Structures are given as structure tokens and as C-alpha cells.
Amino acid sequence: MTTTLIIVTLAVALAAAIRSTWSPCGLSMLSTITPFSERGKGHRYGVTAAWFISGAVVGGLTLGGVAALLAVGVRSLNLSATVVGIAALTAILVALVSDAALARHRLPFHRRQVNERWLDAYRPWVYGAGFGWQIGCGLATYITTASVYLLVVLAALAGNPLVALAVGGWFGVIRGLAVLLTARLEDPGALLAFHRRFAAAGMWAHRLVLAVLTVSSVAIWAVLAWITGGLITGSAVVVGVAVVTGILRVASPAGADRDVCAVPTASGGRAEELGGDTATADRASDRVSAVG
């Protein structure tokens, strides 16, 4: 069970990090830390991006540290593999139901943005590392998927503090490296075009999370069934419903939530919250063009 749980946790962390790039904060970073915006402030993009990535890694390790403390507690309980597996499967199904919007209510998310005044008030290493840390720790800014919560739960259930710390660091690395997506954009027009394409791709990030959660639930259930010699095969009905639902939500365009995107303003240094579909991105582009 432990090996399967670790693999599932790493997959969930990867999907959560990718999906989180489409949050307002994630997209704001793609709008504010760019080669031309940093050049306009007299800064070097490569240096600021490096600070951002470093901050994100530290933020991820902070998240991993929280999970590691929980892992110590789980290990002290000396839980059986069956209990751990049932807890993990339950957590995955809860996250899947929340992200697929299968129930009337979803897990609570907060909508905190980073403070963009930092861009004018502090040196590049301060806002670079500061923004990176907030993005990397996952829980300090806008949360777009229940898989962020899930990765902490699964990392804790693994019962190994080092594994939990590594999972957090892995999440932080992926989140930090996202800033490099705009590394080759040299003007606001190119940035606008990028965001229009990126907004259109948001549904696929959402589908990726649903697919990973669906496969993860099957993997954990399969190990549980093997461990118990089929004693919990009755749960196959629940898992089967979740799997079918997950597949349908992944395959259907209606299954993708309306993502929230940040589209840069004319200065290339700020972003605003907008619905993440192509039509909305088009309206944002027209609005910025009118300002310019």
C-alpha cells in the first residue's frame, strides 16, 4: 500500500500544481514577471524568475513540512494498511466529488490574491521570492482544486515525514517553474496572445485533475481489494460510480469548470480576474487594445 500511496500522492501533487497555474494568482505571475516588464523596471528577468522559483520551492517545502508533522502523528498511530487505504480512498473520492461538482456543495476555497503593490515597493528578490513562496505553499493564495488539500492528506497518510516533505517540494518546483512559460515573450501583444491560448487550455488542466483522481481511486481500491482478499469488494460499487462519473466529466466539455484567468492590462504589469474561456479572453484583449 505504501508504494502505491506514494505514487498516487506524487501524481496528485503534479496535477494540483498544474491546475493551480490557472488560478488568478498563478496567471498574475505569468503577467507580472515577464522579460519586458522586468526590463521596464530596470531589472533582469532571469534573476527575478530565479528568486520566484526558489521561493516556490521553499513554499512547497513549507507545505511539505506541515504534511510531515501530520505524517509523524499518523506513524505514531501504527495504522494498518487497510485503514490507511480506506482513509486515502475516502479522501480521493471526496476531492473527486468536489472538483467534478457532483454535490450541491464543494470543499471551501479561499480567494486571496498576492499583494501586487510589492512590485513597486520592493526589490526584485523580495517580490520574486515572496510571491514564489505564497504560490508554492499552495494554501496561501487562491485555491482552484481540492487536490491541493488532498496531497497534504495523502502525504500524511504515507506516514513518512521525508516523503511528505519531498511531495511538498515537488509541488513547489512545478508551481515555480510555471513562471518560465512567458520567458520568451518580449512585448504586451505577445503576452495577450499567450493568455488567450492559455485560457482556452484551462479546461484540459481541470480534466487532468479529474483523470488523475479517477485513476488514483481505482489504484487504491485495487490494492485494498488485494490486501483484504476481496473482503471490501462491495466498495467497488462506490468506486465504479466515481470512476464512471469521473470519465464522463473528463470527456464532456460541460465537465470542465469555468476557469478564472488573469489577463494583463496594457502595462503588462497587472492582471484582472476573468472567466477562463476563449470568448472572455477575446473581450479582455479588445479591452486592453482599446486602452492601448
C-alpha positions in Angstrom: 0.0 0.0 0.0 2.8 2.4 0.9 4.4 2.4 -2.6 1.1 2.8 -4.3 0.1 5.6 -2.0 3.4 7.5 -2.6 3.0 7.2 -6.4 -0.6 8.4 -6.2 0.4 11.3 -4.0 3.1 12.4 -6.4 0.6 12.2 -9.3 -1.9 14.2 -7.3 0.7 16.8 -6.4 1.7 17.2 -10.1 -1.9 17.6 -11.2 -2.7 20.0 -8.4 0.3 22.2 -9.3 -0.5 22.2 -13.0 -4.2 23.0 -12.3 -3.3 25.8 -9.9 -1.4 27.7 -12.6 -4.9 28.7 -13.9 -5.7 30.4 -10.7 -5.8 34.2 -10.6 -2.5 34.3 -8.7 -0.8 31.8 -10.9 -1.8 33.7 -14.0 -0.9 37.0 -12.5 2.6 35.8 -12.1 2.7 35.0 -15.8 1.6 38.6 -16.4 3.8 40.5 -14.0 7.1 38.6 -14.1 8.0 38.8 -17.8 11.1 39.8 -19.7 9.7 43.1 -20.9 8.0 44.1 -17.6 11.2 43.4 -15.6 13.3 45.2 -18.2 10.9 48.2 -17.9 11.6 48.4 -14.2 15.4 48.1 -14.8 15.6 44.5 -13.5 16.8 41.3 -15.0 14.1 38.8 -15.8 16.3 35.8 -15.2 17.3 36.9 -11.7 13.7 37.7 -10.7 12.4 34.4 -12.1 15.2 32.5 -10.2 14.1 34.1 -7.0 10.5 33.2 -7.7 11.3 29.6 -8.4 13.5 29.4 -5.3 10.7 31.0 -3.2 8.2 28.5 -4.7 10.4 25.6 -3.7 10.7 26.9 -0.2 6.9 27.4 -0.1 6.4 23.8 -1.3 8.7 22.6 1.4 6.7 24.6 3.9 3.6 22.8 2.8 5.5 19.5 2.9 6.6 20.4 6.4 3.0 20.6 7.6 2.3 17.3 5.9 5.4 15.8 7.6 4.2 16.8 11.0 0.9 15.1 10.3 2.8 12.1 9.0 4.6 11.8 12.3 1.2 11.6 14.0 -0.1 9.0 11.6 3.0 6.9 12.0 2.6 7.0 15.8 -0.9 5.6 15.4 0.6 2.4 13.8 -2.4 2.1 11.4 -2.9 -1.0 9.4 -2.5 -0.8 5.6 -6.3 -1.4 5.3 -7.2 1.5 7.4 -4.7 3.8 5.6 -6.1 2.6 2.3 -9.7 3.2 3.2 -8.8 6.7 4.5 -6.9 7.5 1.3 -9.7 6.2 -0.9 -12.2 8.2 1.0 -10.2 11.4 0.7 -9.7 10.9 -3.0 -13.4 10.3 -3.6 -14.3 13.5 -1.6 -11.9 15.5 -3.7 -13.2 14.0 -6.9 -16.8 14.7 -5.9 -15.8 18.3 -5.1 -13.8 19.1 -8.2 -16.4 17.3 -10.5 -19.2 19.4 -8.9 -21.2 16.2 -8.2 -22.6 17.5 -5.0 -24.5 20.7 -4.1 -21.6 22.0 -2.0 -17.9 21.9 -2.7 -15.0 22.0 -0.3 -14.4 25.5 0.9 -11.8 27.6 -1.1 -10.4 31.0 -0.2 -9.8 33.6 -2.8 -6.8 35.5 -1.6 -4.5 37.3 -4.1 -0.9 38.2 -3.7 -0.3 41.9 -3.0 0.8 43.4 -6.3 1.9 46.6 -4.6 5.0 44.7 -3.8 6.1 45.1 -7.4 6.5 48.9 -6.9 7.5 48.8 -3.2 10.3 46.2 -3.0 13.4 44.9 -4.8 13.1 42.0 -7.3 14.4 39.4 -4.9 11.8 40.4 -2.3 8.7 40.2 -4.5 10.2 37.4 -6.6 10.8 35.1 -3.6 7.8 36.4 -1.7 5.4 35.7 -4.5 7.1 32.4 -5.1 6.7 31.3 -1.5 3.0 32.2 -1.5 2.4 30.4 -4.8 4.5 27.4 -3.8 2.9 26.7 -0.4 -0.4 26.1 -2.2 -2.7 27.2 0.6 -1.7 30.9 0.9 -3.4 32.1 -2.2 -6.4 31.3 -4.5 -7.2 27.6 -4.4 -8.8 26.2 -7.5 -8.9 22.4 -6.8 -9.5 20.1 -3.9 -6.4 18.2 -4.9 -4.3 20.7 -3.1 -5.9 19.6 0.2 -5.7 16.0 -0.9 -2.0 16.0 -1.5 -1.5 17.0 2.1 -3.8 14.3 3.4 -2.2 11.6 1.2 1.3 12.7 2.1 0.4 12.5 5.8 -1.2 9.0 5.4 2.1 7.7 3.9 3.4 8.0 7.4 6.9 9.1 6.3 7.9 12.7 7.1 10.7 12.7 4.5 8.2 11.5 1.8 5.8 14.2 2.9 8.5 16.9 2.7 9.5 15.6 -0.8 5.9 15.7 -2.0 5.6 19.4 -0.9 8.9 20.2 -2.6 7.8 18.5 -5.8 4.6 20.6 -5.8 6.6 23.8 -5.2 9.0 23.0 -8.0 6.2 22.6 -10.6 4.5 25.7 -9.4 7.7 27.7 -9.5 8.7 26.5 -13.0 5.4 27.8 -14.4 6.8 31.3 -14.4 9.1 30.3 -17.3 6.2 29.8 -19.6 6.4 33.5 -20.5 10.2 33.6 -20.7 10.2 34.2 -24.5 7.5 36.9 -24.6 9.0 40.3 -25.4 6.0 42.6 -25.7 2.5 43.1 -24.3 0.9 41.9 -27.6 2.7 38.6 -27.3 1.6 38.3 -23.7 -2.1 38.9 -24.6 -1.9 36.3 -27.4 -0.3 33.8 -24.9 -3.1 34.4 -22.3 -5.8 33.8 -24.9 -4.3 30.5 -25.8 -3.7 29.6 -22.2 -7.3 30.5 -21.2 -8.6 28.1 -23.8 -6.4 25.3 -22.4 -7.7 25.7 -18.9 -10.4 23.1 -19.3 -7.7 20.5 -20.1 -6.0 21.2 -16.8 -9.3 20.7 -15.0 -9.8 17.4 -16.9 -6.3 16.3 -16.0 -7.1 16.6 -12.3 -10.3 14.6 -12.7 -8.5 11.9 -14.6 -5.7 11.6 -12.0 -8.2 11.4 -9.2 -10.3 8.8 -11.0 -7.2 6.6 -11.8 -5.9 7.1 -8.2 -9.2 5.9 -6.7 -9.0 2.8 -8.8 -5.4 2.1 -7.9 -6.0 2.5 -4.1 -9.2 0.4 -4.3 -7.3 -2.4 -6.3 -4.6 -2.6 -3.6 -7.2 -2.6 -0.9 -9.1 -5.5 -2.6 -5.9 -7.4 -2.9 -4.9 -6.8 0.8 -8.2 -7.9 2.1 -8.7 -10.8 -0.2 -11.8 -9.3 -1.7 -13.5 -8.6 1.6 -14.2 -5.0 0.6 -15.4 -5.7 -2.9 -18.7 -4.2 -2.0 -17.0 -0.8 -2.2 -16.4 -1.5 -5.9 -19.9 -0.1 -6.5 -18.9 3.2 -5.0 -15.6 3.3 -6.8 -17.3 2.2 -10.0 -19.8 5.1 -9.8 -17.0 7.5 -9.1 -14.9 6.2 -12.0 -17.7 6.3 -14.5 -18.7 9.8 -13.3 -15.0 10.9 -13.5 -14.7 9.6 -17.0 -17.9 11.3 -18.1 -16.8 14.6 -16.6 -13.4 14.4 -18.2 -14.8 13.6 -21.6 -17.6 16.2 -21.5 -16.8 19.9 -22.2 -19.5 20.7 -19.6 -17.5 18.8 -17.0 -14.8 21.5 -17.0 -15.4 24.3 -14.6 -15.3 27.8 -15.7 -11.7 28.7 -15.0 -10.6 32.0 -13.7 -7.8 33.7 -15.7 -5.8 36.8 -15.3 -5.3 38.8 -18.4 -2.6 41.6 -18.4 -3.5 45.2 -18.7 -1.9 47.5 -21.2 1.2 48.0 -18.9 1.8 44.2 -18.9 2.4 44.5 -15.1 -1.1 43.9 -13.7 -3.8 41.3 -14.1 -7.6 41.1 -13.6 -9.9 38.2 -12.9 -11.8 37.0 -15.9 -13.6 33.9 -16.9 -11.3 31.4 -18.5 -12.9 30.8 -21.8 -11.8 31.9 -25.2 -14.6 34.4 -25.7 -13.9 36.1 -22.4 -10.2 36.3 -23.3 -11.2 37.9 -26.6 -13.2 40.5 -24.7 -10.2 41.1 -22.4 -7.9 41.5 -25.4 -10.3 44.0 -27.0 -10.5 46.0 -23.8 -6.7 46.1 -23.5 -6.3 47.1 -27.1 -8.8 50.0 -26.6 -6.8 51.2 -23.6 -3.6 51.0 -25.6 
